[in-house]
Amino acid sequence: MKTYVLTLSKSFPRTHARAGEPTEFREKFLKKEKIHTIRANYELWSKRIKEVQAGRAVLSVRQWTGKPYASPQEEIVKLTAADGIGIQRLDIFDLMRPEKVDGRLVDLMDLAHNDGLSFSDWHHWFRGYDLSKPMAIIHFTKFRY
């Protein structure tokens, strides 16, 4: 069976206003306060999540033990279709107004909160992304917008 790896950041990236500070994503994930993650490359993640939903793959949610890409990863959990894993398409046009998830408007405060971030931290995180391309909301639970 295939395993797809999804790493959660242990600390805010160097391009963020809170660079180096802990994100506490692992803790928020385990307490069900981070119920999804947002990633670039919707098409790639859509294919992967569909394989997990079909029972042909699992999603290994991990975290770096130290510096990203220069330290080992530790697995937090393996998710399968039984966990309710899913994906929705996110189209962002402006980081300051409601955006579209699968064609429906969603409040950015809700999106940030469910991603385990304050709105300010969420805004700083995504301000450098290419917003002309759809992004993927990867759900860890059965929750959907």
FENNORFEN-V207396 format. One record per residue. RES is the residue in three letters. D_CENTER is the distance of its C-alpha to the mean C-alpha in whole Angstrom. Layout:
# FENNORFEN-V207396
((RES D_CENTER) (RES D_CENTER))
This chain:
# FENNORFEN-V207396
((MET 23) (LYS 20) (THR 17) (TYR 14) (VAL 12) (LEU 8) (THR 9) (LEU 8) (SER 10) (LYS 13) (SER 14) (PHE 14) (PRO 15) (ARG 18) (THR 18) (HIS 16) (ALA 19) (ARG 18) (ALA 18) (GLY 19) (GLU 18) (PRO 16) (THR 13) (GLU 14) (PHE 10) (ARG 12) (GLU 14) (LYS 12) (PHE 11) (LEU 14) (LYS 16) (LYS 13) (GLU 12) (LYS 9) (ILE 8) (HIS 5) (THR 1) (ILE 3) (ARG 6) (ALA 9) (ASN 12) (TYR 11) (GLU 15) (LEU 14) (TRP 11) (SER 13) (LYS 16) (ARG 14) (ILE 13) (LYS 16) (GLU 18) (VAL 16) (GLN 17) (ALA 20) (GLY 21) (ARG 21) (ALA 18) (VAL 16) (LEU 12) (SER 13) (VAL 10) (ARG 12) (GLN 13) (TRP 15) (THR 18) (GLY 20) (LYS 19) (PRO 16) (TYR 18) (ALA 21) (SER 21) (PRO 20) (GLN 17) (GLU 17) (GLU 16) (ILE 14) (VAL 14) (LYS 15) (LEU 14) (THR 16) (ALA 17) (ALA 19) (ASP 16) (GLY 15) (ILE 12) (GLY 11) (ILE 10) (GLN 11) (ARG 12) (LEU 11) (ASP 14) (ILE 15) (PHE 18) (ASP 19) (LEU 16) (MET 19) (ARG 20) (PRO 18) (GLU 16) (LYS 16) (VAL 14) (ASP 16) (GLY 19) (ARG 19) (LEU 19) (VAL 16) (ASP 17) (LEU 14) (MET 15) (ASP 14) (LEU 11) (ALA 10) (HIS 12) (ASN 10) (ASP 7) (GLY 9) (LEU 11) (SER 14) (PHE 15) (SER 17) (ASP 14) (TRP 11) (HIS 14) (HIS 15) (TRP 12) (PHE 12) (ARG 15) (GLY 16) (TYR 14) (ASP 16) (LEU 16) (SER 18) (LYS 16) (PRO 14) (MET 10) (ALA 8) (ILE 6) (ILE 6) (HIS 8) (PHE 9) (THR 12) (LYS 15) (PHE 14) (ARG 13) (TYR 14))
